[in-house]
Every structure is written in structure tokens, then in C-alpha cells.
């Protein structure tokens, strides 16, 4: 299996969304993430509603970015 060079970090996020009729908000989501190409996906968050889903994605991106060596830009 090929590995990712340390100077080219990769993170992966998979967002699964569905509707739960009768719930407020009806939109539900599960965010699975990989912080290293050698790892299996792990559940990061489960959320309800667009704002909460976006907040969870933003939170993971911030955490992932802070783990990486400084990059230009």
C-alpha cells in the first residue's frame, strides 16, 4: 500500500446525510473522518440541522489544520 509523504498530509471527511421525518430539524448527518491515510474512518460527529452539520465540518477542518506543519498561504 502506498503511503502519503509527510510533506503532503491528507485528511478525508465523509458526510452521510438523511431525513428523519417528524423530527425538527429533519436533516441528520454523520461525519466520518480520517486524519492519516493509514487509518480507518472514525465517527467524528452526528448532527441535526444544517448549522450544526456545518459547525462540525468546520471544527474538524480546524482541528486537522492545526495538526499539520505550517504551509504557505
Secondary structure, DSSP 8 states (H G I E B T S, - for coil): -----TTS---EEEEEEEE-TTSSS-EEEEEEEESSTTS--EEEEEEESHHHHHHHHHHHHHHHHHHS-----
